[in-house]
Amino acid sequence: MRYLGMSLGMAMVLGYCAAFGTLMPPIFNGQFFTMVIGTRSGLVVLTGIAVCLIGIVVAGVAGVSKEREMSEEQKKVAIKEFSLQKGILVATFSGVMSACFSYGLAGDPIKQLTLKHGTANLWQGLPVLVVVLLGGFTTNFVWCLALNIRNKTGHEYFSSNPHDSNPSRDQATTIETAIDAPSEEMAEHLPYAKTSPVRAPMFPNCLFCALAGTTWYFQFFFYTMGETQMGVYKFSSWTLHMASIIIFSTLWGIGLHEWRGASARTLRLLALAIAVLVGSTIIVGYGNYLGTLGASQ
Protein backbone atom coordinates (compact mmCIF):
# COMPACT_ATOMS: atom_id res chain seq x y z
CA MET A 1 0.00 0.00 0.00
CA ARG A 2 2.97 2.31 0.62
CA TYR A 3 4.05 2.18 -3.04
CA LEU A 4 0.84 1.24 -4.88
CA GLY A 5 -1.98 2.58 -2.73
CA MET A 6 -4.78 0.64 -1.08
CA SER A 7 -6.69 -0.40 -4.22
CA LEU A 8 -3.89 -1.74 -6.40
CA GLY A 9 -1.63 -2.77 -3.52
CA MET A 10 -4.23 -4.97 -1.83
CA ALA A 11 -5.37 -6.40 -5.17
CA MET A 12 -1.88 -7.58 -6.10
CA VAL A 13 -0.84 -8.87 -2.68
CA LEU A 14 -4.07 -10.72 -2.05
CA GLY A 15 -4.14 -12.01 -5.61
CA TYR A 16 -0.92 -13.93 -5.04
CA CYS A 17 -2.14 -14.89 -1.59
CA ALA A 18 -5.45 -16.18 -2.96
CA ALA A 19 -3.84 -18.29 -5.68
CA PHE A 20 -1.13 -19.91 -3.57
CA GLY A 21 -3.15 -20.10 -0.38
CA THR A 22 -6.11 -21.80 -2.07
CA LEU A 23 -4.44 -24.23 -4.46
CA MET A 24 -1.38 -25.36 -2.54
CA PRO A 25 -3.17 -27.09 0.39
CA PRO A 26 -5.12 -29.58 -1.78
CA ILE A 27 -2.01 -30.14 -3.94
CA PHE A 28 0.12 -30.74 -0.88
CA ASN A 29 -2.50 -33.11 0.60
CA GLY A 30 -2.78 -35.11 -2.64
CA GLN A 31 -6.43 -34.15 -3.20
CA PHE A 32 -6.09 -31.87 -6.21
CA PHE A 33 -6.42 -34.49 -8.95
CA THR A 34 -9.08 -36.56 -7.18
CA MET A 35 -11.33 -34.19 -5.26
CA VAL A 36 -10.85 -31.04 -7.36
CA ILE A 37 -10.13 -31.89 -11.00
CA GLY A 38 -11.84 -35.27 -10.78
CA THR A 39 -15.29 -33.98 -9.79
CA ARG A 40 -17.85 -31.66 -11.30
CA SER A 41 -18.23 -29.55 -8.16
CA GLY A 42 -14.46 -29.37 -7.80
CA LEU A 43 -14.13 -28.07 -11.35
CA VAL A 44 -16.73 -25.39 -10.63
CA VAL A 45 -14.77 -24.32 -7.56
CA LEU A 46 -11.58 -24.29 -9.62
CA THR A 47 -13.31 -22.16 -12.25
CA GLY A 48 -14.32 -19.70 -9.56
CA ILE A 49 -10.71 -19.48 -8.39
CA ALA A 50 -9.58 -18.87 -11.98
CA VAL A 51 -12.19 -16.12 -12.39
CA CYS A 52 -10.91 -14.54 -9.17
CA LEU A 53 -7.39 -14.46 -10.58
CA ILE A 54 -8.70 -12.91 -13.81
CA GLY A 55 -10.35 -10.18 -11.75
CA ILE A 56 -7.07 -9.53 -9.99
CA VAL A 57 -5.27 -9.27 -13.34
CA VAL A 58 -7.87 -6.77 -14.54
CA ALA A 59 -7.31 -4.74 -11.35
CA GLY A 60 -3.60 -4.80 -12.10
CA VAL A 61 -4.20 -3.63 -15.67
CA ALA A 62 -6.31 -0.78 -14.30
CA GLY A 63 -3.43 0.16 -12.02
CA VAL A 64 -0.93 0.16 -14.88
CA SER A 65 -3.32 2.24 -16.98
CA LYS A 66 -3.65 4.72 -14.14
CA GLU A 67 0.12 4.87 -13.75
CA ARG A 68 0.57 5.71 -17.43
CA GLU A 69 -2.14 8.35 -17.57
CA MET A 70 -1.35 10.37 -14.47
CA SER A 71 1.52 12.78 -14.10
CA GLU A 72 4.09 12.34 -11.33
CA GLU A 73 2.49 15.22 -9.44
CA GLN A 74 -0.96 13.61 -9.60
CA LYS A 75 0.43 10.28 -8.41
CA LYS A 76 2.17 11.90 -5.46
CA VAL A 77 -1.00 13.70 -4.39
CA ALA A 78 -2.86 10.40 -3.95
CA ILE A 79 0.13 8.20 -2.98
CA LYS A 80 3.20 10.12 -1.81
CA GLU A 81 5.69 7.29 -2.46
CA PHE A 82 4.06 5.81 -5.56
CA SER A 83 6.40 3.40 -7.36
CA LEU A 84 5.02 0.70 -9.63
CA GLN A 85 8.30 -1.25 -9.80
CA LYS A 86 8.94 -1.31 -6.06
CA GLY A 87 5.28 -2.02 -5.39
CA ILE A 88 5.18 -5.06 -7.67
CA LEU A 89 8.32 -6.53 -6.09
CA VAL A 90 7.06 -6.06 -2.53
CA ALA A 91 3.56 -7.26 -3.43
CA THR A 92 4.91 -10.43 -5.06
CA PHE A 93 7.08 -11.36 -2.09
CA SER A 94 4.44 -10.44 0.49
CA GLY A 95 1.61 -12.17 -1.34
CA VAL A 96 3.40 -15.49 -1.84
CA MET A 97 4.70 -15.58 1.73
CA SER A 98 1.34 -14.53 3.20
CA ALA A 99 -0.24 -17.60 1.63
CA CYS A 100 1.46 -19.59 4.40
CA PHE A 101 -1.27 -18.28 6.68
CA SER A 102 -3.69 -20.54 4.81
CA TYR A 103 -1.60 -23.58 5.71
CA GLY A 104 -1.69 -22.59 9.36
CA LEU A 105 -5.43 -22.06 9.43
CA ALA A 106 -6.00 -25.63 8.26
CA GLY A 107 -4.66 -26.94 11.59
CA ASP A 108 -6.56 -30.24 11.34
CA PRO A 109 -4.73 -32.00 14.23
CA ILE A 110 -5.66 -29.15 16.59
CA LYS A 111 -9.23 -29.11 15.32
CA GLN A 112 -9.61 -32.86 15.82
CA LEU A 113 -8.22 -32.56 19.33
CA THR A 114 -10.58 -29.77 20.32
CA LEU A 115 -13.58 -31.62 18.84
CA LYS A 116 -12.56 -34.69 20.83
CA HIS A 117 -12.81 -32.62 24.00
CA GLY A 118 -16.35 -31.48 23.28
CA THR A 119 -15.93 -28.21 21.36
CA ALA A 120 -18.84 -27.45 19.06
CA ASN A 121 -18.13 -27.87 15.34
CA LEU A 122 -18.65 -24.15 14.69
CA TRP A 123 -15.83 -23.15 17.07
CA GLN A 124 -13.25 -25.79 16.18
CA GLY A 125 -10.98 -23.34 14.35
CA LEU A 126 -10.55 -20.88 17.22
CA PRO A 127 -7.80 -22.81 19.07
CA VAL A 128 -5.85 -22.87 15.80
CA LEU A 129 -5.78 -19.07 15.79
CA VAL A 130 -3.92 -19.07 19.09
CA VAL A 131 -1.02 -20.95 17.51
CA VAL A 132 -1.04 -19.19 14.12
CA LEU A 133 -1.35 -15.65 15.47
CA LEU A 134 1.31 -16.35 18.09
CA GLY A 135 3.79 -16.77 15.25
CA GLY A 136 2.93 -13.36 13.82
CA PHE A 137 3.07 -11.76 17.25
CA THR A 138 6.49 -13.26 17.97
CA THR A 139 8.15 -12.03 14.78
CA ASN A 140 6.65 -8.54 15.12
CA PHE A 141 7.52 -8.34 18.82
CA VAL A 142 11.16 -9.32 18.24
CA TRP A 143 11.55 -6.86 15.36
CA CYS A 144 9.92 -3.98 17.24
CA LEU A 145 12.04 -4.72 20.30
CA ALA A 146 15.18 -4.65 18.15
CA LEU A 147 14.17 -1.27 16.69
CA ASN A 148 13.38 0.11 20.15
CA ILE A 149 16.82 -0.88 21.39
CA ARG A 150 18.61 0.40 18.31
CA ASN A 151 16.76 3.73 18.22
CA LYS A 152 16.41 4.05 22.03
CA THR A 153 12.67 4.65 21.68
CA GLY A 154 11.21 2.08 24.08
CA HIS A 155 10.26 4.77 26.63
CA GLU A 156 7.82 6.28 24.10
CA TYR A 157 5.30 3.53 24.88
CA PHE A 158 4.87 5.01 28.36
CA SER A 159 5.49 8.74 27.92
CA SER A 160 3.90 11.40 25.76
CA ASN A 161 7.05 13.53 25.91
CA PRO A 162 9.39 13.48 22.91
CA HIS A 163 12.92 12.13 23.23
CA ASP A 164 14.93 15.00 24.77
CA SER A 165 18.26 13.47 23.77
CA ASN A 166 17.42 13.64 20.09
CA PRO A 167 16.59 17.31 19.39
CA SER A 168 16.90 16.93 15.63
CA ARG A 169 14.06 14.45 15.52
CA ASP A 170 11.95 16.55 17.93
CA GLN A 171 12.69 19.55 15.77
CA ALA A 172 11.58 17.70 12.63
CA THR A 173 8.38 16.54 14.34
CA THR A 174 7.50 20.06 15.46
CA ILE A 175 8.32 21.57 12.09
CA GLU A 176 6.22 19.02 10.18
CA THR A 177 3.18 20.00 12.24
CA ALA A 178 3.82 23.69 11.66
CA ILE A 179 4.43 23.93 7.94
CA ASP A 180 4.43 21.70 4.91
CA ALA A 181 7.84 20.35 3.83
CA PRO A 182 10.16 23.18 4.91
CA SER A 183 13.64 23.55 3.54
CA GLU A 184 16.64 22.93 5.78
CA GLU A 185 17.37 26.66 5.84
CA MET A 186 13.88 27.43 7.06
CA ALA A 187 14.02 24.68 9.69
CA GLU A 188 17.29 26.00 11.15
CA HIS A 189 15.83 29.46 11.74
CA LEU A 190 12.51 28.46 13.31
CA PRO A 191 12.70 29.76 16.93
CA TYR A 192 10.00 27.48 18.31
CA ALA A 193 11.55 24.23 17.04
CA LYS A 194 13.36 23.52 20.30
CA THR A 195 10.91 25.12 22.72
CA SER A 196 7.57 23.73 21.48
CA PRO A 197 7.85 19.92 21.37
CA VAL A 198 4.82 17.99 20.21
CA ARG A 199 3.26 15.70 22.82
CA ALA A 200 2.06 12.35 21.57
CA PRO A 201 -1.66 11.58 22.17
CA MET A 202 -1.02 8.38 24.11
CA PHE A 203 -4.59 7.42 24.99
CA PRO A 204 -6.00 7.79 21.44
CA ASN A 205 -2.94 5.98 20.03
CA CYS A 206 -3.39 3.01 22.36
CA LEU A 207 -7.16 3.02 21.87
CA PHE A 208 -6.96 2.95 18.07
CA CYS A 209 -4.21 0.32 18.10
CA ALA A 210 -6.41 -1.90 20.27
CA LEU A 211 -9.40 -1.24 18.02
CA ALA A 212 -7.40 -2.06 14.89
CA GLY A 213 -6.07 -5.28 16.40
CA THR A 214 -9.50 -6.39 17.58
CA THR A 215 -11.10 -5.62 14.23
CA TRP A 216 -8.32 -7.44 12.39
CA TYR A 217 -8.73 -10.47 14.63
CA PHE A 218 -12.47 -10.69 14.01
CA GLN A 219 -11.95 -11.36 10.31
CA PHE A 220 -10.32 -14.67 11.22
CA PHE A 221 -12.80 -15.29 14.02
CA PHE A 222 -15.62 -15.26 11.49
CA TYR A 223 -13.44 -16.92 8.83
CA THR A 224 -12.94 -20.04 10.96
CA MET A 225 -16.67 -20.15 11.67
CA GLY A 226 -17.54 -19.92 7.97
CA GLU A 227 -14.95 -22.51 7.00
CA THR A 228 -16.81 -25.16 9.01
CA GLN A 229 -19.80 -24.66 6.71
CA MET A 230 -17.87 -25.06 3.43
CA GLY A 231 -18.09 -28.83 3.19
CA VAL A 232 -15.42 -30.86 1.42
CA TYR A 233 -14.08 -27.80 -0.42
CA LYS A 234 -13.28 -25.77 2.67
CA PHE A 235 -9.95 -24.76 1.11
CA SER A 236 -11.93 -22.55 -1.29
CA SER A 237 -12.99 -20.34 1.62
CA TRP A 238 -9.58 -18.70 1.34
CA THR A 239 -10.48 -17.45 -2.15
CA LEU A 240 -13.72 -15.96 -0.86
CA HIS A 241 -11.86 -14.29 1.97
CA MET A 242 -9.21 -12.76 -0.29
CA ALA A 243 -11.71 -11.66 -2.94
CA SER A 244 -13.83 -9.93 -0.31
CA ILE A 245 -10.83 -8.02 1.05
CA ILE A 246 -9.84 -6.94 -2.47
CA ILE A 247 -13.36 -5.74 -3.23
CA PHE A 248 -13.69 -3.64 -0.09
CA SER A 249 -10.10 -2.32 -0.18
CA THR A 250 -10.74 -1.18 -3.76
CA LEU A 251 -13.89 0.62 -2.65
CA TRP A 252 -11.91 2.25 0.17
CA GLY A 253 -9.26 3.28 -2.36
CA ILE A 254 -11.94 4.94 -4.45
CA GLY A 255 -13.29 6.67 -1.35
CA LEU A 256 -9.80 7.96 -0.50
CA HIS A 257 -9.50 9.44 -4.02
CA GLU A 258 -6.58 7.23 -5.08
CA TRP A 259 -8.11 7.03 -8.55
CA ARG A 260 -8.84 10.72 -8.91
CA GLY A 261 -7.54 11.96 -12.25
CA ALA A 262 -7.79 8.54 -13.95
CA SER A 263 -9.53 8.31 -17.31
CA ALA A 264 -12.96 6.84 -17.92
CA ARG A 265 -11.30 3.79 -19.51
CA THR A 266 -9.26 3.09 -16.38
CA LEU A 267 -12.28 3.50 -14.14
CA ARG A 268 -14.23 1.08 -16.34
CA LEU A 269 -11.42 -1.46 -15.94
CA LEU A 270 -11.57 -0.98 -12.18
CA ALA A 271 -15.35 -1.48 -12.16
CA LEU A 272 -14.93 -4.59 -14.31
CA ALA A 273 -12.36 -5.98 -11.87
CA ILE A 274 -14.76 -5.55 -8.95
CA ALA A 275 -17.60 -7.18 -10.91
CA VAL A 276 -15.41 -10.15 -11.88
CA LEU A 277 -14.29 -10.62 -8.27
CA VAL A 278 -17.87 -10.58 -7.04
CA GLY A 279 -18.73 -13.10 -9.73
CA SER A 280 -15.90 -15.38 -8.61
CA THR A 281 -17.30 -15.56 -5.10
CA ILE A 282 -20.67 -16.61 -6.52
CA ILE A 283 -19.09 -19.34 -8.65
CA VAL A 284 -17.05 -20.71 -5.74
CA GLY A 285 -20.14 -20.70 -3.57
CA TYR A 286 -22.10 -22.59 -6.22
CA GLY A 287 -19.35 -25.18 -6.52
CA ASN A 288 -19.48 -25.78 -2.79
CA TYR A 289 -23.26 -26.05 -3.00
CA LEU A 290 -22.92 -28.76 -5.66
CA GLY A 291 -20.49 -30.57 -3.39
CA THR A 292 -23.00 -30.67 -0.55
CA LEU A 293 -25.64 -32.12 -2.90
CA GLY A 294 -23.32 -34.85 -4.11
CA ALA A 295 -23.57 -33.48 -7.65
CA SER A 296 -19.98 -34.41 -8.28
CA GLN A 297 -20.87 -38.01 -8.97
C-alpha positions in Angstrom: 0.0 0.0 0.0 3.0 2.3 0.6 4.0 2.2 -3.0 0.8 1.2 -4.9 -2.0 2.6 -2.7 -4.8 0.6 -1.1 -6.7 -0.4 -4.2 -3.9 -1.7 -6.4 -1.6 -2.8 -3.5 -4.2 -5.0 -1.8 -5.4 -6.4 -5.2 -1.9 -7.6 -6.1 -0.8 -8.9 -2.7 -4.1 -10.7 -2.1 -4.1 -12.0 -5.6 -0.9 -13.9 -5.0 -2.1 -14.9 -1.6 -5.4 -16.2 -3.0 -3.8 -18.3 -5.7 -1.1 -19.9 -3.6 -3.2 -20.1 -0.4 -6.1 -21.8 -2.1 -4.4 -24.2 -4.5 -1.4 -25.4 -2.5 -3.2 -27.1 0.4 -5.1 -29.6 -1.8 -2.0 -30.1 -3.9 0.1 -30.7 -0.9 -2.5 -33.1 0.6 -2.8 -35.1 -2.6 -6.4 -34.1 -3.2 -6.1 -31.9 -6.2 -6.4 -34.5 -9.0 -9.1 -36.6 -7.2 -11.3 -34.2 -5.3 -10.9 -31.0 -7.4 -10.1 -31.9 -11.0 -11.8 -35.3 -10.8 -15.3 -34.0 -9.8 -17.9 -31.7 -11.3 -18.2 -29.5 -8.2 -14.5 -29.4 -7.8 -14.1 -28.1 -11.3 -16.7 -25.4 -10.6 -14.8 -24.3 -7.6 -11.6 -24.3 -9.6 -13.3 -22.2 -12.3 -14.3 -19.7 -9.6 -10.7 -19.5 -8.4 -9.6 -18.9 -12.0 -12.2 -16.1 -12.4 -10.9 -14.5 -9.2 -7.4 -14.5 -10.6 -8.7 -12.9 -13.8 -10.4 -10.2 -11.7 -7.1 -9.5 -10.0 -5.3 -9.3 -13.3 -7.9 -6.8 -14.5 -7.3 -4.7 -11.3 -3.6 -4.8 -12.1 -4.2 -3.6 -15.7 -6.3 -0.8 -14.3 -3.4 0.2 -12.0 -0.9 0.2 -14.9 -3.3 2.2 -17.0 -3.6 4.7 -14.1 0.1 4.9 -13.8 0.6 5.7 -17.4 -2.1 8.4 -17.6 -1.4 10.4 -14.5 1.5 12.8 -14.1 4.1 12.3 -11.3 2.5 15.2 -9.4 -1.0 13.6 -9.6 0.4 10.3 -8.4 2.2 11.9 -5.5 -1.0 13.7 -4.4 -2.9 10.4 -4.0 0.1 8.2 -3.0 3.2 10.1 -1.8 5.7 7.3 -2.5 4.1 5.8 -5.6 6.4 3.4 -7.4 5.0 0.7 -9.6 8.3 -1.2 -9.8 8.9 -1.3 -6.1 5.3 -2.0 -5.4 5.2 -5.1 -7.7 8.3 -6.5 -6.1 7.1 -6.1 -2.5 3.6 -7.3 -3.4 4.9 -10.4 -5.1 7.1 -11.4 -2.1 4.4 -10.4 0.5 1.6 -12.2 -1.3 3.4 -15.5 -1.8 4.7 -15.6 1.7 1.3 -14.5 3.2 -0.2 -17.6 1.6 1.5 -19.6 4.4 -1.3 -18.3 6.7 -3.7 -20.5 4.8 -1.6 -23.6 5.7 -1.7 -22.6 9.4 -5.4 -22.1 9.4 -6.0 -25.6 8.3 -4.7 -26.9 11.6 -6.6 -30.2 11.3 -4.7 -32.0 14.2 -5.7 -29.2 16.6 -9.2 -29.1 15.3 -9.6 -32.9 15.8 -8.2 -32.6 19.3 -10.6 -29.8 20.3 -13.6 -31.6 18.8 -12.6 -34.7 20.8 -12.8 -32.6 24.0 -16.4 -31.5 23.3 -15.9 -28.2 21.4 -18.8 -27.5 19.1 -18.1 -27.9 15.3 -18.6 -24.1 14.7 -15.8 -23.1 17.1 -13.2 -25.8 16.2 -11.0 -23.3 14.3 -10.6 -20.9 17.2 -7.8 -22.8 19.1 -5.8 -22.9 15.8 -5.8 -19.1 15.8 -3.9 -19.1 19.1 -1.0 -21.0 17.5 -1.0 -19.2 14.1 -1.3 -15.6 15.5 1.3 -16.3 18.1 3.8 -16.8 15.2 2.9 -13.4 13.8 3.1 -11.8 17.3 6.5 -13.3 18.0 8.1 -12.0 14.8 6.6 -8.5 15.1 7.5 -8.3 18.8 11.2 -9.3 18.2 11.5 -6.9 15.4 9.9 -4.0 17.2 12.0 -4.7 20.3 15.2 -4.6 18.1 14.2 -1.3 16.7 13.4 0.1 20.1 16.8 -0.9 21.4 18.6 0.4 18.3 16.8 3.7 18.2 16.4 4.1 22.0 12.7 4.7 21.7 11.2 2.1 24.1 10.3 4.8 26.6 7.8 6.3 24.1 5.3 3.5 24.9 4.9 5.0 28.4 5.5 8.7 27.9 3.9 11.4 25.8 7.1 13.5 25.9 9.4 13.5 22.9 12.9 12.1 23.2 14.9 15.0 24.8 18.3 13.5 23.8 17.4 13.6 20.1 16.6 17.3 19.4 16.9 16.9 15.6 14.1 14.5 15.5 12.0 16.5 17.9 12.7 19.5 15.8 11.6 17.7 12.6 8.4 16.5 14.3 7.5 20.1 15.5 8.3 21.6 12.1 6.2 19.0 10.2 3.2 20.0 12.2 3.8 23.7 11.7 4.4 23.9 7.9 4.4 21.7 4.9 7.8 20.3 3.8 10.2 23.2 4.9 13.6 23.6 3.5 16.6 22.9 5.8 17.4 26.7 5.8 13.9 27.4 7.1 14.0 24.7 9.7 17.3 26.0 11.2 15.8 29.5 11.7 12.5 28.5 13.3 12.7 29.8 16.9 10.0 27.5 18.3 11.5 24.2 17.0 13.4 23.5 20.3 10.9 25.1 22.7 7.6 23.7 21.5 7.8 19.9 21.4 4.8 18.0 20.2 3.3 15.7 22.8 2.1 12.3 21.6 -1.7 11.6 22.2 -1.0 8.4 24.1 -4.6 7.4 25.0 -6.0 7.8 21.4 -2.9 6.0 20.0 -3.4 3.0 22.4 -7.2 3.0 21.9 -7.0 2.9 18.1 -4.2 0.3 18.1 -6.4 -1.9 20.3 -9.4 -1.2 18.0 -7.4 -2.1 14.9 -6.1 -5.3 16.4 -9.5 -6.4 17.6 -11.1 -5.6 14.2 -8.3 -7.4 12.4 -8.7 -10.5 14.6 -12.5 -10.7 14.0 -11.9 -11.4 10.3 -10.3 -14.7 11.2 -12.8 -15.3 14.0 -15.6 -15.3 11.5 -13.4 -16.9 8.8 -12.9 -20.0 11.0 -16.7 -20.1 11.7 -17.5 -19.9 8.0 -15.0 -22.5 7.0 -16.8 -25.2 9.0 -19.8 -24.7 6.7 -17.9 -25.1 3.4 -18.1 -28.8 3.2 -15.4 -30.9 1.4 -14.1 -27.8 -0.4 -13.3 -25.8 2.7 -10.0 -24.8 1.1 -11.9 -22.5 -1.3 -13.0 -20.3 1.6 -9.6 -18.7 1.3 -10.5 -17.4 -2.2 -13.7 -16.0 -0.9 -11.9 -14.3 2.0 -9.2 -12.8 -0.3 -11.7 -11.7 -2.9 -13.8 -9.9 -0.3 -10.8 -8.0 1.1 -9.8 -6.9 -2.5 -13.4 -5.7 -3.2 -13.7 -3.6 -0.1 -10.1 -2.3 -0.2 -10.7 -1.2 -3.8 -13.9 0.6 -2.7 -11.9 2.3 0.2 -9.3 3.3 -2.4 -11.9 4.9 -4.5 -13.3 6.7 -1.3 -9.8 8.0 -0.5 -9.5 9.4 -4.0 -6.6 7.2 -5.1 -8.1 7.0 -8.6 -8.8 10.7 -8.9 -7.5 12.0 -12.2 -7.8 8.5 -13.9 -9.5 8.3 -17.3 -13.0 6.8 -17.9 -11.3 3.8 -19.5 -9.3 3.1 -16.4 -12.3 3.5 -14.1 -14.2 1.1 -16.3 -11.4 -1.5 -15.9 -11.6 -1.0 -12.2 -15.3 -1.5 -12.2 -14.9 -4.6 -14.3 -12.4 -6.0 -11.9 -14.8 -5.6 -9.0 -17.6 -7.2 -10.9 -15.4 -10.2 -11.9 -14.3 -10.6 -8.3 -17.9 -10.6 -7.0 -18.7 -13.1 -9.7 -15.9 -15.4 -8.6 -17.3 -15.6 -5.1 -20.7 -16.6 -6.5 -19.1 -19.3 -8.7 -17.0 -20.7 -5.7 -20.1 -20.7 -3.6 -22.1 -22.6 -6.2 -19.4 -25.2 -6.5 -19.5 -25.8 -2.8 -23.3 -26.1 -3.0 -22.9 -28.8 -5.7 -20.5 -30.6 -3.4 -23.0 -30.7 -0.5 -25.6 -32.1 -2.9 -23.3 -34.9 -4.1 -23.6 -33.5 -7.7 -20.0 -34.4 -8.3 -20.9 -38.0 -9.0 
